[in-house]
Amino acid sequence: MADPRTGSLVEGTDPRLLVEVIEPAGGPDAAALRPVLLLHGFASSSQLNWHDSGWITALTAAGRRVLTVDLPGHGGSAAPQDRDSYRPSRIRADLLQILQDSGVLPLAEGNPASGLDILGYSLGSRLAWEFGATQPELVHRMVLGGPGSGDPLADFDLDAAREAAAGGAPVQDPRTAELLRMAQLVPGNDLAALFRMIEAVKEEPFSPEAAVPAMPLLLVAGERDDLAATAPALAALSGQAELVTLPARTHANAVTSRAFKTAAVEFLAR
């Protein structure tokens, strides 16, 4: 059963993020296990990353309660005009408020329902890395899909993308061109909002070595995913990370892999 809602407050403002709570198979009393927070990638949504690719079914079948959040300007969430709403630090604050509203308890030894696990993909992995590093009292384990020690959004050529989106010259930078193509493929995507997020990310670049999560990590990357080519560097920073490579998978399709789901569910069950 799914319970969609919005309306968590941070510093007296409502970010109007779409939050969905999906109970495990058999209902809310089927298992007393900690919930799993799912964080989707840039220009995607919880529907695309998690529902359509089978993740919700896999996790709820394993007895896990699932929380999904559409990031600002994505999916069913609002697309604010102010850049601050898209800052990674603001999103992490919003996530913390959402978890408090959802009744997530601090980790307690011997209580398998305490704390939470996090599964992130692409931009969601970056947000998860930083959230886990700053909230160790809440996060038990994390699975990071399509991760890297760099940040493709930080190098995104905004001027060229805006010109191309307006019908001008094609983007020359291949990574910018691919990210723009992915964003334009999704019906209903608000390019102006996505560009605001990129602006905000550029002002808060990813620095994984500045704060390293202390909990066990599973890093999963497609063999042909150049955006996740630096995943081994993240694993080395952690010191307690496992790294899984998905044969022949790319950044665009690794999230649909059955092997990815199996590895994640098994890892989170430990």
Beta strands, then each sheet from edge to edge (+ up, - down):
strand 1: 2-5
strand 2: 19-22
strand 3: 36-39
strand 4: 66-69
strand 5: 116-121
strand 6: 139-145
strand 7: 217-222
strand 8: 241-246
sheet 1: 1+ 2- 4+ 3+ 5+ 6+ 7+ 8+
end
